[in-house]
Every structure is written in structure tokens, then in C-alpha cells.
Amino acid sequence: MAEVLLFHHVLGRTKGIEAIADQLRGAGHIVHVPDLFDGRIFSTLEEGLEFVKGIGFGEVSARGVQAANELSNDIVYAGFSLGVSAAQKLAQIRAGARGALFFHACFPPSAFDSEWPKEVPVQIHAMNEDPFFVEDGDIDAARELVKSTIHADLFLYEGKEHLFTENCLPSYDGDATKLLIKRVINFLDEC
């Protein structure tokens, strides 16, 4: 059994995020999903980004770090898109991480002024033609991270959708999400 701190994407703590957390709980894992937006949920990426710009990306990250401070260090950090920033930062710089799961985004390890800890396993999941993941350089960061450690996997799914795991959006891909969940549960079972 693993304990997971899961950070939501720019739409907030949606029913889709909760559904994924529930699937992981159903597999026997403890999953915490802090609400970094104080209950706000957005229906479009643009609305969510406008909110984040208003409070600041630094504030969102600080809320994620605060949520982690309330838990033990022996944890798996997970993030969806915007939430990857806090998850990757914590997995990379906070001692004791058991693993990391990044969905729809990835940063180069240098973004957090340190190397990726070689003992921390990581999985990165995204669609192979997602313009946010491919054109914004996340795919290159993911490949760099995978090369920097021995316990890393980059899973690319066929398609161009960004939040393909979000079941309240037209971009939802049930088959890809089902495969992603299977891979994540296998990962958590080994952490």
C-alpha cells in the first residue's frame, strides 16, 4: 500500500480528479487530494489559467507544499498538468519520497535547482501529440528525466488531448485512462 499526495490540474479538484483518486483508493492505496483552489472549479483551461494568474503560480505551489507539510515524507507525489509543478518539486527536493507520477506535464530537473534523486521512481503519462506537452517542451523534459535515473518510464498515448484523463471534458479518452490507471496501480503496488 502506498500513500499518495495528488495535486489537481488547472480546472480544480473536479469529479474527474476525484474519480481517479477513488480508483487508486479502491486498489488499496491512501490518496490525499488537497484543494489548491479553495473549492473553485472551472469548466475551461482559460478560466482556470485566469484564476491561477490572479493568485500567482507561486501561491499555487506554496499551497501544495503546505499540503505536503501536513503529511509524512514517505509518500508518492502525483500531479495533473498544473499540479505536476508541486509534485515534481516535492519529489525532487523533499527527502523520503517513495515515487512520483506526472500526468500531462513534466519539467526539466534543473527547474528545481537539483538533480532528480536516483532512488525515486517516476512515471510520466501524456498524449504523443498533446500540444501543451510536445510544443511547450514537456516531452523533452520528460525524456531528460527518464535518462537521468534508472527507475523512470515515459508513457505516450495516441492522441492530441491535454487532459485526456478528465472525465468531465470532451477530451476524455476512456481507453487511454483505463490503461494509465492500470500502469499507475502497478507502480504504486511496487512503491
N, C-alpha and C positions, 0 to 999 in steps of 0.2 A: 504494500500500500504506500502510495506517495501522497504528500501534501503539496497542493498546487496553489500558487497565487496567480490568478488570471486577470489581466488588465484588458478592459474593453476597448473598442475602436471609437472612432470619432462620432458615431451615432449614439453613443452612450451604452448603458447596461440594458440592452434590448432583450426581447424574448428569445431571439436567436442566440445571443451570448449565453443566456440562462439555459437554453436547451442543450447547448454543448456542455456546459458545466454539469448539468444533470446527467448526461450520458457518461461523463467521467466519474461522477459520484456513483452511478449505477454499476460501474465496473469496480467499485470498492475504494476509490480514492477520495481524499478530502480536498475540496475545491473552495477557495475563497474568491469572491468576485467583488472587490470594492467598487463603489460607485464614485468615480472621479468627477462626475458632473452634477452632484447633488440632486439626483432624480430627473435631470433633464434628458430627454430622448429626442433625437432628431430623425427626420424621415429622408433627408438628403445629405450627401457628403458636404455640400456647400454650406448648409445650415450649421452642421456640426463644426466645420472649419471656422466659420464666422464666430461661433461661441468660443472655440479654443483660442482664436486670435485675441478675443476680448479679454480673456483671463490670463492668457500667455501660456506658451508651451512649457515654460519653466515651472509655472504653477501646477500644471497637469502632472509633470514629472515629480514635483515635490509631493503632491498628493499620493502618488504611487509609492514613493519612498516611505512616507508616513505610514501607509498601509502595511508595508513590509516590516517596519519597526515594531509593529504590534504582534508579529509572529516570530517563530524561531528562525534561525538561519538555515536549518536543514530542510530545504524546500525546493520545489521546482518552480521556476518563474516562467510565465507564459503571457504572451501579448498578441492582440489582434491589431494589425496596422498601427495606428497611433500608439496603442498600448505596448508595442514592441520596444519603444524607446525606454520606458521604465523597466520592462522585463529584462532587456539586454543589459542595461546599466547595472541593475542589481545582480544579475547572474555573473557579470564580469567583475564587479568590484567588491561585492559583499561576500565575505568568507562563508564557506559552508554550503554553497548552492549544490543541489543534487542533480540539477539539469535545467534545460531551457527549451522552450517551444516558441517559435516565432511564426506567426501567420500573416501573410500578405506584405511583410516588410522585413528589412534587415539593415543594419548599419555596419560600417567597417569597424573592426575592433578599436582602431585609433580614435574613433569618435568619443571614446570614454577614457582616453589618456592611459590606456593599459593594454596589455595583450590579453587575448582570451585565455582563461585558465584551462590548461590542457586536461585536467581531470574532470571538467564539467561537460557532460554530453549535451548535444544540441540537435534539434530537428528544425528545419526551416521549410515551410509549405507556402506555395504560391502558384498561380497560373502562369504558364510559359509565355503568354502574350499580354499579361496584365500591364498596361502602360505605366501605371504607378511603380510597379515592381521592376520592369525592364528599363523604361526610359529614364526613370529617376535614379538609376544606378544601384538599386537594391540587389538586383541579381548579381552584380559584380561584387558587392559587399558580402553576399551570401557565399559566393564561390571562394572569396578570400578567407572567410571564416572557416569554411569546410576544409580548406587546405592547411589552416593553421593548427588543427587539432585532429586527433585520431578518432574521436567519438562524435562525428558530425555527419548529418545527412541533409541533402537538399532535395526535396520532392517537388517536382514541377508537374502540374496537372494541365491537361489540354484545355485551352480556352484563354479568354482575354478579360475575364471579370476580376474586379479587385476584391470585393467582399463576397466571394462565392460561397462562403460558409454561413452567411446571414440569411436565415430562412424567411425574413420579412421583406426581402428585396427581390426584384425581378432577376437580379444577377445570381440568385441562389442556384447551386448545382448540387442536387441531392446525391448523385452518384459519387462525385468527387469528394463531397463532405463525408460520406459514409466510409470511403477509403481512408481519408485523412483521420477520422476518428479511430479506425482500426489501427493505423500506424501509431497514433498518439497513445492509445491504451497499451499497446505492446511496449512502447518506450517507457511509459510510466510504470508498468509492471517490472521493468528491469532497473528502475532508479532506486 
